[in-house]
Amino acid sequence: MDATDPALGTSADTVVIARATGFPDSFFQDPTRWCEGGDTQRIARRCAEMTLRKLAAGGLIFSASSVAWCGALPAAGAMNDVGRITFNLLNRLGATKGEPGRENR
């Protein structure tokens, strides 16, 4: 379970941009973690959420919600979904303030 949760400190201005669900019953969840809605909520929260949070000073926080992100990056000269997301994110972070957005590939 790697998801937003205001009770655990997720800021209200955090935006979920993608959500992976459908993990099998064998997917490990900490049985000691309390969920207000009990097992129903625990099962519903069996997910991973990719998030963005814009800061007032202009910064941006990105969470891939995956320890396997780097391993999923494509080899040089290739492209996949993880590569495209990373490219677009780095392109956006590299744009200077006031500069028109660079075209996503």
MDTraj code that builds the backbone (N, CA, C; nanometers):
import mdtraj as md
import numpy as np

residues = "MET ASP ALA THR ASP PRO ALA LEU GLY THR SER ALA ASP THR VAL VAL ILE ALA ARG ALA THR GLY PHE PRO ASP SER PHE PHE GLN ASP PRO THR ARG TRP CYS GLU GLY GLY ASP THR GLN ARG ILE ALA ARG ARG CYS ALA GLU MET THR LEU ARG LYS LEU ALA ALA GLY GLY LEU ILE PHE SER ALA SER SER VAL ALA TRP CYS GLY ALA LEU PRO ALA ALA GLY ALA MET ASN ASP VAL GLY ARG ILE THR PHE ASN LEU LEU ASN ARG LEU GLY ALA THR LYS GLY GLU PRO GLY ARG GLU ASN ARG".split()
xyz = np.array([
    [0.0868, -0.1171, 0.0000],
    [0.0000, 0.0000, 0.0000],
    [0.0907, 0.1224, 0.0000],
    [0.0936, 0.1896, -0.1113],
    [0.1716, 0.3123, -0.1233],
    [0.0776, 0.4163, -0.1826],
    [0.0002, 0.4754, -0.0943],
    [-0.1065, 0.5627, -0.1404],
    [-0.1194, 0.6841, -0.0499],
    [-0.1899, 0.7837, -0.1006],
    [-0.2142, 0.9041, -0.0221],
    [-0.3019, 0.8713, 0.0985],
    [-0.2760, 0.9417, 0.2061],
    [-0.3555, 0.9216, 0.3266],
    [-0.3377, 1.0445, 0.4160],
    [-0.4380, 1.1324, 0.4213],
    [-0.4274, 1.2527, 0.5038],
    [-0.3972, 1.2213, 0.6513],
    [-0.4453, 1.1072, 0.6990],
    [-0.4207, 1.0698, 0.8386],
    [-0.2727, 1.0412, 0.8636],
    [-0.1993, 1.0113, 0.7558],
    [-0.0561, 0.9840, 0.7689],
    [0.0297, 1.0995, 0.7189],
    [-0.0347, 1.2139, 0.6893],
    [0.0406, 1.3335, 0.6547],
    [0.0371, 1.3780, 0.5103],
    [-0.0394, 1.3123, 0.4250],
    [-0.0487, 1.3589, 0.2871],
    [-0.1123, 1.4975, 0.2853],
    [-0.0464, 1.5915, 0.2203],
    [-0.0983, 1.7283, 0.2120],
    [-0.2243, 1.7334, 0.1270],
    [-0.3142, 1.8234, 0.1628],
    [-0.4413, 1.8379, 0.0907],
    [-0.4203, 1.8797, -0.0544],
    [-0.3069, 1.9436, -0.0847],
    [-0.2820, 1.9895, -0.2220],
    [-0.2067, 1.8860, -0.3068],
    [-0.1927, 1.7654, -0.2556],
    [-0.1314, 1.6568, -0.3318],
    [-0.2336, 1.6027, -0.4308],
    [-0.1928, 1.5883, -0.5575],
    [-0.2826, 1.5429, -0.6632],
    [-0.2410, 1.4030, -0.7083],
    [-0.3352, 1.3111, -0.7074],
    [-0.3102, 1.1765, -0.7595],
    [-0.3228, 1.1831, -0.9112],
    [-0.2146, 1.1490, -0.9823],
    [-0.2174, 1.1555, -1.1285],
    [-0.2305, 1.0175, -1.1924],
    [-0.2084, 0.9121, -1.1140],
    [-0.2274, 0.7758, -1.1638],
    [-0.2445, 0.6840, -1.0437],
    [-0.3186, 0.5757, -1.0651],
    [-0.3450, 0.4811, -0.9561],
    [-0.3428, 0.3399, -1.0121],
    [-0.2597, 0.2541, -0.9541],
    [-0.2534, 0.1132, -0.9941],
    [-0.3326, 0.0319, -0.8918],
    [-0.4201, -0.0537, -0.9411],
    [-0.5019, -0.1389, -0.8547],
    [-0.5016, -0.2810, -0.9116],
    [-0.5790, -0.3661, -0.8497],
    [-0.5916, -0.5023, -0.8995],
    [-0.4804, -0.5945, -0.8547],
    [-0.4143, -0.5608, -0.7454],
    [-0.3084, -0.6462, -0.6940],
    [-0.3694, -0.7741, -0.6371],
    [-0.3011, -0.8861, -0.6493],
    [-0.3565, -1.0131, -0.6011],
    [-0.3656, -1.0170, -0.4483],
    [-0.4413, -1.1133, -0.3995],
    [-0.4572, -1.1282, -0.2548],
    [-0.3248, -1.1528, -0.1844],
    [-0.2261, -1.2042, -0.2571],
    [-0.0950, -1.2310, -0.1975],
    [-0.0135, -1.1032, -0.1751],
    [-0.0605, -0.9901, -0.2300],
    [0.0071, -0.8618, -0.2116],
    [0.0126, -0.8310, -0.0632],
    [0.1328, -0.8072, -0.0109],
    [0.1493, -0.7875, 0.1334],
    [0.1025, -0.6496, 0.1767],
    [0.0234, -0.6497, 0.2810],
    [-0.0144, -0.5262, 0.3485],
    [0.0116, -0.5460, 0.4966],
    [0.0608, -0.4442, 0.5605],
    [0.0904, -0.4511, 0.7031],
    [-0.0387, -0.4753, 0.7808],
    [-0.0541, -0.5933, 0.8394],
    [-0.1782, -0.6238, 0.9112],
    [-0.1965, -0.5410, 1.0383],
    [-0.0893, -0.4759, 1.0841],
    [-0.1015, -0.3945, 1.2056],
    [-0.1455, -0.2514, 1.1745],
    [-0.1466, -0.2161, 1.0456],
    [-0.1881, -0.0801, 1.0109],
    [-0.3393, -0.0684, 1.0252],
    [-0.3797, 0.0257, 1.1060],
    [-0.5215, 0.0449, 1.1337],
    [-0.5873, 0.1196, 1.0196],
    [-0.7007, 0.0713, 0.9744],
    [-0.7814, 0.1387, 0.8736],
    [-0.9188, 0.1615, 0.9341],
    [-0.9626, 0.2867, 0.9321],
    [-1.0908, 0.3229, 0.9920],
    [-1.2046, 0.2354, 0.9402],
    [-1.2014, 0.2030, 0.8127],
    [-1.3069, 0.1220, 0.7517],
    [-1.2834, -0.0276, 0.7616],
    [-1.1846, -0.0695, 0.8403],
    [-1.1567, -0.2113, 0.8589],
    [-1.1039, -0.2773, 0.7324],
    [-1.1342, -0.4073, 0.7181],
    [-1.0830, -0.4832, 0.6045],
    [-1.1322, -0.4290, 0.4710],
    [-1.2541, -0.3764, 0.4671],
    [-1.3070, -0.3211, 0.3423],
    [-1.2190, -0.2074, 0.2932],
    [-1.1820, -0.1178, 0.3828],
    [-1.0949, -0.0063, 0.3449],
    [-0.9543, -0.0564, 0.3135],
    [-0.9053, -0.1511, 0.3911],
    [-0.7708, -0.2039, 0.3684],
    [-0.7610, -0.2633, 0.2277],
    [-0.8619, -0.3392, 0.1856],
    [-0.8625, -0.3998, 0.0525],
    [-0.8723, -0.2915, -0.0553],
    [-0.9556, -0.1915, -0.0319],
    [-0.9707, -0.0817, -0.1282],
    [-0.8413, -0.0016, -0.1423],
    [-0.7614, 0.0024, -0.0379],
    [-0.6367, 0.0790, -0.0399],
    [-0.5193, -0.0052, -0.0891],
    [-0.5438, -0.1246, -0.1389],
    [-0.4384, -0.2092, -0.1944],
    [-0.4049, -0.1526, -0.3318],
    [-0.3228, -0.0482, -0.3314],
    [-0.2946, 0.0242, -0.4548],
    [-0.1619, 0.0978, -0.4441],
    [-0.1226, 0.1564, -0.5547],
    [-0.0073, 0.2456, -0.5587],
    [-0.0522, 0.3713, -0.6319],
    [-0.0222, 0.4872, -0.5774],
    [-0.0658, 0.6132, -0.6378],
    [0.0542, 0.6996, -0.6747],
    [0.0574, 0.7433, -0.7985],
    [0.1584, 0.8365, -0.8464],
    [0.1042, 0.9765, -0.8186],
    [0.1843, 1.0616, -0.7568],
    [0.1335, 1.1920, -0.7151],
    [0.2256, 1.3071, -0.7544],
    [0.1648, 1.4256, -0.7583],
    [0.2355, 1.5527, -0.7767],
    [0.1869, 1.6499, -0.6706],
    [0.2773, 1.7337, -0.6272],
    [0.2400, 1.8411, -0.5356],
    [0.3185, 1.9652, -0.5744],
    [0.2464, 2.0708, -0.6093],
    [0.3096, 2.1984, -0.6442],
    [0.3267, 2.2791, -0.5172],
    [0.4455, 2.3353, -0.5003],
    [0.4747, 2.4171, -0.3827],
    [0.4607, 2.5650, -0.4164],
    [0.4262, 2.6441, -0.3177],
    [0.4043, 2.7875, -0.3374],
    [0.5279, 2.8570, -0.3946],
    [0.6456, 2.8091, -0.3597],
    [0.7691, 2.8710, -0.4072],
    [0.8048, 2.8284, -0.5494],
    [0.7206, 2.7442, -0.6103],
    [0.7444, 2.7036, -0.7474],
    [0.7999, 2.5629, -0.7635],
    [0.8326, 2.4996, -0.6529],
    [0.8852, 2.3631, -0.6595],
    [0.7759, 2.2619, -0.6904],
    [0.8176, 2.1414, -0.7214],
    [0.7251, 2.0341, -0.7551],
    [0.7755, 1.9061, -0.6912],
    [0.6874, 1.8363, -0.6213],
    [0.7222, 1.7075, -0.5612],
    [0.6517, 1.5996, -0.6417],
    [0.7282, 1.5005, -0.6870],
    [0.6743, 1.3884, -0.7628],
    [0.7022, 1.2605, -0.6866],
    [0.6032, 1.1744, -0.6749],
    [0.6225, 1.0430, -0.6150],
    [0.5770, 0.9382, -0.7154],
    [0.6697, 0.8508, -0.7525],
    [0.6381, 0.7442, -0.8475],
    [0.5639, 0.6301, -0.7804],
    [0.5744, 0.6187, -0.6498],
    [0.5090, 0.5128, -0.5741],
    [0.5591, 0.3759, -0.6175],
    [0.6871, 0.3669, -0.6478],
    [0.7429, 0.2401, -0.6924],
    [0.8915, 0.2338, -0.6621],
    [0.9335, 0.1244, -0.6016],
    [1.0764, 0.1042, -0.5801],
    [1.1417, 0.0483, -0.7067],
    [1.0598, 0.0097, -0.8049],
    [1.1104, -0.0498, -0.9281],
    [1.1154, 0.0497, -1.0439],
    [1.0955, 0.1801, -1.0162],
    [1.0876, 0.2801, -1.1226],
    [1.2128, 0.2810, -1.2093],
    [1.3284, 0.2901, -1.1463],
    [1.4541, 0.2983, -1.2240],
    [1.4749, 0.1736, -1.3085],
    [1.4411, 0.0584, -1.2551],
    [1.4569, -0.0659, -1.3302],
    [1.3622, -0.0767, -1.4482],
    [1.2546, 0.0028, -1.4470],
    [1.1570, -0.0007, -1.5558],
    [1.1884, 0.1006, -1.6653],
    [1.2916, 0.1833, -1.6445],
    [1.3294, 0.2796, -1.7479],
    [1.3816, 0.2050, -1.8703],
    [1.3542, 0.2567, -1.9901],
    [1.3968, 0.1872, -2.1120],
    [1.5477, 0.2007, -2.1354],
    [1.5993, 0.1107, -2.2155],
    [1.7403, 0.1176, -2.2562],
    [1.7574, 0.2371, -2.3496],
    [1.8793, 0.2804, -2.3664],
    [1.9084, 0.3945, -2.4541],
    [1.8489, 0.3717, -2.5925],
    [1.7830, 0.4741, -2.6447],
    [1.7240, 0.4685, -2.7777],
    [1.5855, 0.4073, -2.7820],
    [1.5371, 0.3556, -2.6702],
    [1.4032, 0.2953, -2.6641],
    [1.3122, 0.3854, -2.5812],
    [1.1828, 0.3570, -2.5833],
    [1.0874, 0.4343, -2.5033],
    [0.9758, 0.3413, -2.4569],
    [0.9307, 0.3640, -2.3343],
    [0.8141, 0.2938, -2.2806],
    [0.7369, 0.3936, -2.1949],
    [0.6305, 0.3498, -2.1299],
    [0.5483, 0.4425, -2.0502],
    [0.6272, 0.5080, -1.9378],
    [0.7090, 0.4299, -1.8677],
    [0.7884, 0.4862, -1.7577],
    [0.8880, 0.5881, -1.8127],
    [0.9490, 0.5574, -1.9250],
    [1.0413, 0.6513, -1.9876],
    [0.9725, 0.7799, -2.0301],
    [0.8522, 0.7670, -2.0857],
    [0.7782, 0.8848, -2.1309],
    [0.7378, 0.9734, -2.0123],
    [0.6898, 0.9114, -1.9066],
    [0.6526, 0.9886, -1.7870],
    [0.7756, 1.0601, -1.7314],
    [0.8866, 0.9882, -1.7225],
    [1.0102, 1.0478, -1.6699],
    [1.0581, 1.1612, -1.7596],
    [1.0556, 1.1395, -1.8907],
    [1.0961, 1.2433, -1.9854],
    [1.0103, 1.3686, -1.9683],
    [0.8783, 1.3500, -1.9647],
    [0.7884, 1.4651, -1.9522],
    [0.8085, 1.5379, -1.8195],
    [0.8273, 1.4630, -1.7124],
    [0.8491, 1.5244, -1.5815],
    [0.9786, 1.6046, -1.5794],
    [1.0868, 1.5444, -1.6262],
    [1.2154, 1.6155, -1.6266],
    [1.2122, 1.7347, -1.7213],
    [1.1429, 1.7215, -1.8321],
    [1.1275, 1.8324, -1.9261],
    [1.0554, 1.9486, -1.8577],
    [0.9500, 1.9151, -1.7846],
    [0.8737, 2.0194, -1.7130],
    [0.9582, 2.0837, -1.6037],
    [1.0303, 2.0031, -1.5291],
    [1.1139, 2.0574, -1.4215],
    [1.2278, 2.1424, -1.4776],
    [1.2733, 2.1099, -1.5978],
    [1.3837, 2.1835, -1.6580],
    [1.3425, 2.3138, -1.7240],
    [1.2127, 2.3329, -1.7456],
    [1.1656, 2.4572, -1.8075],
    [1.1851, 2.5717, -1.7089],
    [1.2359, 2.6828, -1.7576],
    [1.2550, 2.7974, -1.6692],
    [1.1219, 2.8695, -1.6492],
    [1.1118, 2.9393, -1.5380],
    [0.9892, 3.0122, -1.5056],
    [0.9577, 3.1132, -1.6155],
    [0.8339, 3.1116, -1.6624],
    [0.7913, 3.2022, -1.7666],
    [0.8140, 3.1516, -1.9071],
    [0.8926, 3.0452, -1.9208],
    [0.9188, 2.9884, -2.0531],
    [0.7985, 2.9030, -2.0938],
    [0.7554, 2.9127, -2.2177],
    [0.6441, 2.8284, -2.2617],
    [0.6799, 2.6812, -2.2417],
    [0.5808, 2.5995, -2.2107],
    [0.6047, 2.4583, -2.1887],
    [0.6645, 2.3936, -2.3122],
    [0.7577, 2.3047, -2.2899],
    [0.8181, 2.2327, -2.4010],
    [0.7231, 2.1216, -2.4426],
    [0.7273, 2.0864, -2.5656],
    [0.6362, 1.9848, -2.6172],
    [0.6715, 1.8480, -2.5616],
    [0.5715, 1.7765, -2.5122],
    [0.5918, 1.6402, -2.4622],
    [0.6101, 1.5476, -2.5812],
    [0.6906, 1.4453, -2.5640],
    [0.7128, 1.3483, -2.6718],
    [0.6481, 1.2178, -2.6381],
])
top = md.Topology()
chain = top.add_chain()
for i, resn in enumerate(residues, 1):
    res = top.add_residue(resn, chain, resSeq=i)
    for name in ("N", "CA", "C"):
        top.add_atom(name, md.element.get_by_symbol(name[0]), res)
traj = md.Trajectory(xyz[None], top)
